[in-house]
Structure formats: structure tokens, C-alpha cells
Amino acid sequence: MPHYIGSSLLRGTLQAVKRASGPQYATLLAQAGMLRYLETLPPPDDSPSCTAEEYSRLPAAVFAMLGEPLTRLFLRNLGTLGAARIAGVPQMAAWTAAARALPPEERTAWYVRWVAATNEQIWTHSPITEDATAWYITMEVCATCLAIRGVSAPICDNSTSLYRSLAEPITGQKVRVAEVECAALGAPHCKFAFYKKP
């Protein structure tokens, strides 16, 4: 069964890619088979826009063009830009109020549940596990690295950067986030740790 990417996620990603890639934007879209979005972006809703496999061609095109170190930087910038976009949506006030109504020691757990629920809505099934050190979100399908192989370390810095950048505006607290397993390295899924101590 194909996994679909929500239109709002693809729209925001394309806007961030355009800002991060500058004059290379049209070339990246062409290589990814997404030139249809050059002039008209997907709608700002959560209707399905493309499959995870189709979406994965975009980061794969970046990887082919830039190589691993610059792709990592590109994805990190993409996550930061994505966080800034999300911080400006009308729902941000409600999310912030919900998180900050909780005692400080409960906010990171709430945030992890919020991230997983958001992933479920626009990205992929994202179960949560926990141990004494961290909460972990495992992505059933990671469209970022689905078509990327041969990296030396976890590559999905867009997700890591996004989760880290949104944590403090929402919860009022810094959260340390790291990708601890990556499908691009041969793991069955990408897995992100949200550490209990900053």
C-alpha cells in the first residue's frame, strides 16, 4: 500500500527548497519529476499530494547534485525553514497553550506525542517507544532517505532540525533530538531520540 504525503507538507517543503536552493530550484524539480509544481504549489491542506516514493526523488536529486555533506546541510536548513513556517500557522497558539498548561516535567512527553500525531496525519505511521534515556519515534516510511543509500551517518537532518527547532517555541524548553537509526544506512526504519535531559 503506498504512503501518501499531505499537500500542506509538500507545499511547505517546496517553499523551503526554493528558498534554500535559489537558482537551482527548477533543476531540482526537473530531476525529481516535480516540474508541475514550479508555478503552482499544492494546496495548503492535508489532502494526499504524492506518494512517499515520488517525494523521495527530491532529496535524492539534492544528494546526487551536492553529495553527502552539502545534502546534510541543505536538509538541516530545510528543517529550520520548515519550523519557522509552522511557527507562523494559526494553530501554533493552541499548541503552545496546551503544552505550557502542563508542568514543565511533562512537556517533553507531550511534545513527542504531538510530533508523532502530526507525523501520522501528514507523513507516516510513527509509533513511540521509551526507555530511561529518551522517547523514540520510529517512522514506518521515511520519504527523506527512501531513495538515498551509501551515507556515512544518519542523513535525515531535516526532521532532526525541525523537531529541535519547534520544541522550544511550543514547550518553552529545549529538547535534544538525534536520529539514532537511518534507513539510508540500512536500518529497517528511521528512528529519532528525544532525550529526557537537554
ZIRAJO-V346618 format. One record per residue. RES is the residue in one small letter. SS is DSSP state (~ for helix, > for strand, _ for the rest). PSI is psi in radians with two decimals (none if undefined). OMEGA is omega in radians with two decimals (NA if undefined). Layout:
# ZIRAJO-V346618
{{RES & SS & PSI & OMEGA} {RES & SS & PSI & OMEGA}}
This chain:
# ZIRAJO-V346618
{{m & _ & 2.21 & -3.10} {p & _ & 2.59 & 3.04} {h & _ & 2.32 & -3.09} {y & > & 2.52 & 3.10} {i & > & 2.29 & 3.13} {g & > & 2.58 & -3.10} {s & ~ & -0.70 & -3.12} {s & ~ & -0.65 & 3.11} {l & ~ & -0.81 & 3.13} {l & ~ & -0.72 & 3.12} {r & ~ & -0.87 & 3.14} {g & ~ & -0.67 & 3.11} {t & ~ & -0.78 & -3.14} {l & ~ & -0.68 & 3.10} {q & ~ & -0.74 & 3.12} {a & ~ & -0.69 & 3.10} {v & ~ & -0.72 & 3.14} {k & ~ & -0.76 & 3.12} {r & ~ & -0.69 & -3.07} {a & ~ & -0.51 & -3.02} {s & ~ & -0.30 & 3.09} {g & ~ & -2.21 & -3.05} {p & ~ & -0.21 & 3.13} {q & ~ & -0.03 & -3.02} {y & ~ & -0.88 & -3.11} {a & ~ & -0.66 & 3.12} {t & ~ & -0.76 & 3.12} {l & ~ & -0.77 & 3.12} {l & ~ & -0.73 & 3.13} {a & ~ & -0.80 & -3.13} {q & ~ & -0.53 & 3.14} {a & ~ & -0.06 & -3.10} {g & _ & 0.53 & -3.07} {m & _ & 0.46 & -3.13} {l & ~ & -0.33 & 3.11} {r & ~ & -0.31 & -3.14} {y & ~ & 0.08 & -3.10} {l & _ & -0.73 & -3.11} {e & _ & -0.49 & -3.08} {t & _ & 2.02 & -3.14} {l & _ & 2.78 & 3.02} {p & _ & 2.78 & -3.13} {p & _ & 2.72 & -3.12} {p & _ & 1.03 & 3.09} {d & _ & -3.09 & -3.07} {d & _ & 0.38 & 3.03} {s & _ & 2.61 & 3.13} {p & > & 2.35 & -3.13} {s & > & -0.71 & -3.14} {c & > & 2.90 & 3.09} {t & > & 2.84 & 3.06} {a & ~ & -0.63 & 3.14} {e & ~ & -0.74 & 3.10} {e & ~ & -0.78 & -3.14} {y & ~ & -0.67 & -3.06} {s & ~ & -0.33 & 3.14} {r & ~ & -0.45 & -3.12} {l & ~ & -0.97 & 3.06} {p & ~ & -0.53 & 3.09} {a & ~ & -0.64 & 3.09} {a & ~ & -0.70 & 3.08} {v & ~ & -0.78 & -3.13} {f & ~ & -0.76 & 3.13} {a & ~ & -0.61 & -3.10} {m & ~ & -0.68 & -2.95} {l & ~ & -0.36 & -3.04} {g & _ & 3.05 & -2.99} {e & ~ & -0.91 & -3.06} {p & ~ & -0.77 & -3.11} {l & ~ & -0.52 & 3.05} {t & ~ & -0.72 & 3.11} {r & ~ & -0.80 & 3.10} {l & ~ & -0.76 & 3.12} {f & ~ & -0.82 & -3.13} {l & ~ & -0.65 & 3.10} {r & ~ & -0.77 & 3.09} {n & ~ & -0.66 & 3.11} {l & ~ & -0.76 & 3.11} {g & ~ & -0.71 & 3.11} {t & ~ & -0.76 & 3.09} {l & ~ & -0.68 & 3.10} {g & ~ & -0.70 & 3.11} {a & ~ & -0.71 & 3.11} {a & ~ & -0.66 & 3.11} {r & ~ & -0.80 & -3.13} {i & ~ & -0.63 & -3.14} {a & ~ & -0.33 & -3.12} {g & _ & 0.01 & -3.11} {v & _ & 2.68 & -3.10} {p & _ & -0.53 & -3.11} {q & _ & -0.23 & -3.07} {m & ~ & -0.68 & -3.12} {a & ~ & -0.71 & 3.14} {a & ~ & -0.72 & 3.10} {w & ~ & -0.77 & 3.14} {t & ~ & -0.77 & -3.14} {a & ~ & -0.73 & -3.14} {a & ~ & -0.76 & -3.13} {a & ~ & -0.76 & -3.03} {r & ~ & -0.13 & 3.01} {a & _ & -0.27 & -3.12} {l & _ & 2.74 & 2.98} {p & _ & 2.56 & -3.09} {p & ~ & -0.64 & -3.08} {e & ~ & -0.20 & -3.14} {e & ~ & -0.08 & -2.99} {r & ~ & -0.65 & -3.13} {t & ~ & -0.72 & 3.10} {a & ~ & -0.72 & 3.09} {w & ~ & -0.77 & -3.11} {y & ~ & -0.73 & 3.11} {v & ~ & -0.75 & 3.10} {r & ~ & -0.67 & 3.11} {w & ~ & -0.78 & 3.12} {v & ~ & -0.82 & -3.12} {a & ~ & -0.74 & 3.13} {a & ~ & -0.69 & 3.11} {t & ~ & -0.76 & 3.07} {n & ~ & -0.77 & -3.13} {e & ~ & -0.62 & -3.06} {q & ~ & -0.71 & -3.00} {i & ~ & 0.01 & -2.97} {w & _ & -1.31 & -3.08} {t & _ & 2.85 & 3.06} {h & _ & 2.28 & -2.98} {s & > & 1.31 & -3.14} {p & > & 2.67 & -3.13} {i & > & 2.39 & 2.95} {t & > & 3.00 & -3.06} {e & > & 2.54 & 2.91} {d & _ & -2.92 & -3.06} {a & _ & -0.36 & -3.05} {t & _ & -0.66 & -2.96} {a & > & 2.90 & 2.83} {w & > & 2.60 & -3.11} {y & > & 2.34 & 3.00} {i & > & 2.18 & 3.10} {t & > & 2.21 & 3.12} {m & > & 2.15 & 3.13} {e & _ & -0.77 & 3.06} {v & _ & 2.18 & 3.09} {c & _ & 1.85 & -3.10} {a & _ & -0.29 & 3.12} {t & _ & -0.82 & -3.02} {c & _ & 0.22 & -3.09} {l & _ & -0.61 & -3.10} {a & _ & 0.32 & 3.14} {i & _ & 2.31 & 3.06} {r & _ & 2.89 & 3.06} {g & _ & 0.47 & 3.11} {v & _ & 2.85 & -3.10} {s & _ & -0.21 & -3.12} {a & _ & 2.87 & 3.10} {p & _ & 2.39 & -2.95} {i & _ & -0.23 & -2.96} {c & _ & 1.02 & -3.09} {d & ~ & -0.28 & 3.06} {n & ~ & -0.78 & 3.12} {s & ~ & -0.80 & 3.13} {t & ~ & -0.82 & -3.13} {s & ~ & -0.73 & 3.13} {l & ~ & -0.87 & -3.10} {y & ~ & -0.72 & -3.14} {r & ~ & -0.73 & -3.07} {s & ~ & -0.52 & -3.12} {l & ~ & -0.37 & -3.02} {a & ~ & -0.87 & -3.05} {e & ~ & -0.77 & 3.09} {p & ~ & -0.59 & -3.11} {i & ~ & -0.84 & -3.01} {t & ~ & -0.29 & -3.03} {g & _ & 0.14 & -3.10} {q & _ & 2.56 & 3.04} {k & _ & 2.49 & 3.07} {v & _ & 2.21 & 3.10} {r & _ & 2.19 & -3.08} {v & > & 2.41 & 3.08} {a & > & 2.53 & 3.00} {e & > & 2.05 & -3.05} {v & > & -0.28 & 3.02} {e & > & 2.49 & -3.08} {c & _ & 2.29 & 3.13} {a & ~ & -0.50 & 3.12} {a & ~ & -0.29 & 3.07} {l & ~ & 0.03 & 3.13} {g & _ & -0.01 & 3.07} {a & _ & 2.71 & 3.14} {p & _ & -0.51 & -3.13} {h & _ & 2.87 & 2.99} {c & > & 2.41 & -3.04} {k & > & 2.30 & -3.07} {f & > & 2.29 & 3.11} {a & > & 2.32 & 3.03} {f & > & 1.78 & -2.94} {y & > & 2.54 & -3.08} {k & _ & -0.40 & 3.06} {k & _ & 2.23 & -3.10} {p & _ & none & NA}}
